Amino acid sequence: MTRIGLDETANAARETPFARLSRMHVAHRETFLFENLSIQTGGAVSVRLPDLERKFLDERRGGYCFEHNTLFAAALADAGFAPVTLLGRVRRGPPERWCRTHMVLKVRGAGGQGTAVQRARMQSAAGPDDECWLADVGFGGLGLLEPIPLRDGASSLQGGIEYTLRRDGHLWVLSMRDASGDAMDLYEFSDDPQTSWDVEVANHFTSTHPESVFRRTLTIQRSGRHERVILRSSMLTRYRDGWMTEEPIDRAQLPRVARELFGVELPDGPLVFDMECGALVSS
């Protein structure tokens, strides 16, 4: 809680569960970068909680969806929520290539986690135990800043981007519309709970498969209430209050951009995407 600037006791007695969840969600999003430097430097990506605490809290690093949402789930459980791990498919590219490479959380406002005092507070403020929200602190710059109620037709305007959640058969689909009116589906997911080993398998595939976008692209992203900044290899994208601008980036500019915009020092020498996509040759 301290790392993301939250006082564990501040306003807790007066907050509704959704207000507390939202405050934690925004604080996490504004504190930690979305980045894949562990993958790009040839390292392993661990989703074990002690490793995540060391990386995010001690080393002040970021990570990608499996890391962010695993760490956030632990924080939610400590705060008295009951997070459930779900896996989803990012709707990018041809549908036959969509696979479960994204992790999200279904969060109940009054669960069996936390201390007795926390549970009692949640129960008194939340109402029915089955009130649920979608929480996702791990989708990078275009992802939710705040949680959204897990119900068909729910919508939320966040930082100039409108998010909508809808049912598509047995699936949930999260979509977005920016300030210009451009809209797209982000990802789909089902209600089936996933185990920690389901996450281990998905994380291993996503971080090691040669065709994974996280091996073929360097990405560093940060999100705030009014601005989102997204670096993907050769393109820098900004959303200011929902309005998008794009700027091409040469390979030689990447170290400066990473340092000045994200406070990240890229290592000397080629990264994984350089070798797998021939970036050094083409730039």
C-alpha positions in Angstrom: 0.0 0.0 0.0 2.8 2.4 0.9 4.5 1.9 -2.5 1.4 3.1 -4.3 0.8 6.0 -2.0 -2.2 4.6 0.0 -2.8 4.8 3.7 -4.3 1.4 4.7 -6.6 3.1 7.2 -7.4 6.4 5.4 -11.2 6.8 4.9 -11.6 3.0 5.2 -14.5 3.2 7.6 -16.5 5.5 5.4 -15.6 4.0 2.0 -17.9 1.7 0.0 -16.1 -1.4 -1.4 -16.3 0.0 -4.9 -14.7 3.3 -3.8 -11.9 1.5 -2.0 -11.3 -0.9 -4.9 -11.3 2.0 -7.4 -8.8 3.9 -5.3 -6.5 1.0 -5.1 -6.9 0.3 -8.8 -6.1 3.9 -9.9 -3.1 4.1 -7.5 -1.6 0.9 -8.9 -2.1 2.0 -12.5 -0.4 5.4 -11.8 2.5 3.9 -9.9 3.7 0.9 -11.9 4.8 0.8 -15.6 3.6 -1.8 -18.0 6.8 -3.1 -19.6 8.4 -6.3 -21.0 12.0 -5.6 -20.3 12.5 -9.0 -18.5 11.5 -10.7 -21.7 13.4 -8.4 -24.0 16.7 -9.0 -22.1 16.3 -12.7 -22.3 15.3 -13.2 -18.7 12.5 -15.4 -17.2 9.2 -13.9 -16.0 8.1 -15.2 -12.6 4.6 -14.9 -11.3 5.4 -16.1 -7.8 4.4 -13.5 -5.3 7.8 -13.1 -3.5 9.5 -12.5 -6.9 6.8 -10.0 -7.8 7.2 -8.1 -4.5 10.9 -7.9 -5.0 10.6 -6.7 -8.6 7.8 -4.2 -8.2 8.3 -3.0 -4.6 12.1 -3.3 -4.0 13.5 -2.8 -7.5 10.7 -0.4 -8.5 10.1 -2.1 -11.8 6.9 -2.9 -13.7 5.8 -5.9 -15.7 3.0 -7.2 -17.9 -0.5 -8.6 -17.2 0.3 -11.8 -15.3 2.7 -9.9 -13.0 0.5 -6.9 -12.4 -2.7 -8.7 -11.7 -1.2 -11.4 -9.6 0.4 -8.7 -7.3 -2.8 -6.7 -7.3 -4.9 -9.8 -6.4 -2.7 -10.3 -3.3 -3.2 -6.7 -2.3 -7.0 -7.0 -2.8 -7.1 -10.1 -0.6 -5.2 -8.3 2.1 -7.7 -5.5 2.0 -10.7 -7.8 2.4 -11.8 -8.4 -1.1 -12.3 -11.8 -2.8 -10.5 -11.7 -6.2 -11.0 -14.5 -8.7 -8.4 -15.1 -11.4 -9.8 -15.3 -15.0 -8.0 -15.7 -18.3 -8.9 -14.0 -21.6 -8.1 -13.6 -25.2 -6.9 -10.2 -26.6 -9.0 -9.5 -29.8 -6.1 -8.5 -32.0 -5.4 -10.1 -35.4 -7.4 -12.9 -37.0 -9.8 -14.7 -34.5 -8.2 -18.1 -35.2 -5.0 -16.8 -33.5 -6.6 -15.4 -30.4 -5.6 -17.4 -27.3 -5.7 -17.0 -23.5 -2.7 -14.8 -23.0 -4.3 -12.1 -20.7 -5.2 -12.2 -17.1 -8.0 -10.2 -15.4 -9.7 -10.3 -12.0 -13.3 -10.7 -11.0 -13.6 -9.0 -7.6 -16.4 -9.5 -5.0 -17.0 -6.6 -2.6 -17.6 -8.8 0.4 -15.6 -12.0 0.5 -14.1 -14.3 2.9 -10.7 -12.7 2.8 -9.1 -10.1 5.2 -9.5 -9.6 8.9 -12.9 -9.9 10.7 -13.1 -6.2 10.9 -12.5 -5.8 7.2 -15.0 -8.4 6.3 -17.7 -6.8 8.5 -17.0 -3.4 7.0 -17.3 -4.8 3.5 -20.5 -6.6 4.3 -22.2 -3.5 5.8 -21.2 -1.3 2.9 -21.5 -3.7 0.0 -25.0 -5.2 0.2 -25.3 -8.6 -1.6 -22.2 -10.8 -1.7 -22.6 -11.4 -5.4 -21.9 -7.8 -6.4 -18.8 -8.1 -8.7 -16.5 -5.9 -10.6 -13.9 -6.4 -13.4 -10.5 -5.2 -12.2 -7.5 -5.2 -14.6 -4.4 -3.3 -13.8 -2.4 -5.2 -16.4 -3.6 -4.2 -19.9 -1.1 -1.4 -20.5 -1.9 2.1 -21.7 -5.3 1.3 -23.2 -6.6 -0.6 -20.2 -9.0 0.3 -17.5 -7.9 3.0 -15.1 -10.7 2.1 -12.7 -12.7 -1.2 -12.2 -16.0 -1.5 -14.0 -19.2 -3.3 -12.7 -19.3 -6.9 -14.1 -22.7 -6.7 -15.7 -23.9 -6.7 -19.3 -24.0 -3.1 -20.7 -21.9 -1.5 -18.0 -20.0 1.5 -19.2 -17.5 3.9 -17.7 -15.8 7.1 -19.0 -12.1 7.1 -17.9 -9.6 9.6 -19.0 -11.5 10.5 -22.1 -12.0 6.8 -23.1 -15.3 5.1 -22.8 -15.2 1.4 -21.8 -18.2 -0.9 -22.3 -18.6 -4.4 -21.1 -21.0 -6.7 -22.9 -22.0 -10.3 -23.1 -21.2 -12.3 -26.3 -22.6 -15.7 -25.8 -20.9 -17.2 -22.7 -18.1 -14.6 -22.9 -17.6 -11.1 -21.6 -16.1 -8.6 -24.0 -14.5 -5.3 -23.0 -14.4 -2.6 -25.7 -13.2 1.0 -25.8 -14.1 4.2 -27.7 -11.7 7.1 -27.7 -12.6 10.9 -27.9 -12.6 10.8 -31.7 -15.2 8.0 -31.8 -12.8 5.3 -32.9 -13.9 2.0 -31.2 -12.5 -1.5 -30.9 -12.8 -4.6 -28.8 -9.9 -5.1 -26.4 -10.4 -8.6 -25.0 -12.8 -11.4 -24.2 -12.9 -13.6 -21.1 -15.2 -16.2 -19.4 -16.3 -16.6 -15.8 -14.3 -19.8 -15.4 -11.9 -19.5 -12.4 -8.3 -20.2 -13.1 -5.7 -21.8 -10.9 -2.2 -20.4 -10.2 -0.8 -23.1 -12.5 -3.2 -22.0 -15.3 -1.5 -18.6 -14.9 2.0 -20.2 -14.9 1.3 -22.0 -18.2 -0.2 -18.9 -19.9 2.7 -16.8 -18.6 5.3 -19.3 -19.9 3.8 -19.4 -23.4 3.4 -15.6 -23.6 6.9 -14.9 -22.4 8.8 -17.5 -24.4 7.0 -18.4 -27.6 8.8 -17.0 -30.6 5.6 -15.6 -32.1 4.5 -13.9 -28.9 4.0 -10.1 -29.4 6.0 -9.6 -26.1 9.0 -11.2 -27.7 8.6 -9.4 -31.1 7.9 -6.0 -29.6 9.6 -3.8 -27.0 6.9 -2.0 -25.0 6.9 0.5 -22.1 3.7 2.1 -21.1 2.3 4.4 -18.4 -1.1 5.5 -17.6 -2.6 8.5 -15.7 -6.0 10.2 -15.4 -5.3 12.6 -18.3 -2.5 11.0 -20.3 -1.5 7.6 -21.5 1.9 7.1 -23.1 2.6 3.9 -25.1 5.9 2.9 -26.6 5.9 -0.1 -28.9 9.2 -0.5 -30.7 9.0 1.9 -33.5 5.9 3.9 -32.5 5.1 6.3 -29.6 1.4 6.8 -29.0 -0.1 9.3 -26.6 -3.7 9.7 -25.5 -4.5 13.0 -23.9 -8.0 13.0 -22.4 -8.9 10.4 -25.0 -7.4 12.1 -28.1 -4.6 10.0 -29.8 -1.4 11.2 -31.5 1.3 9.0 -32.9 5.0 9.5 -33.6 7.3 7.1 -35.4 10.5 6.3 -33.4 13.8 5.1 -34.9 15.6 2.2 -33.2 18.5 4.6 -32.3 16.0 6.9 -30.4 14.6 4.2 -28.1 17.2 4.6 -25.3 16.5 8.3 -25.1 12.7 7.9 -25.3 12.7 5.2 -22.6 14.8 7.4 -20.3 13.1 10.7 -20.8 9.4 9.5 -20.8 9.5 6.5 -18.5 12.7 6.8 -16.4 13.9 3.5 -17.8 17.5 2.8 -18.8 17.6 0.3 -21.7 20.6 -2.1 -21.6 23.4 -1.8 -24.1 23.3 -4.2 -27.0 20.5 -5.9 -28.9 17.2 -6.8 -27.3 15.1 -9.9 -28.2 12.9 -8.0 -30.6 16.0 -6.8 -32.5 17.1 -10.4 -33.1 13.7 -11.9 -33.8 12.4 -9.1 -36.0 15.6 -7.8 -37.6 15.1 -4.3 -36.1 18.9 -3.6 -36.1 19.0 -4.3 -39.8 15.9 -2.4 -40.8 16.6 0.8 -38.7 
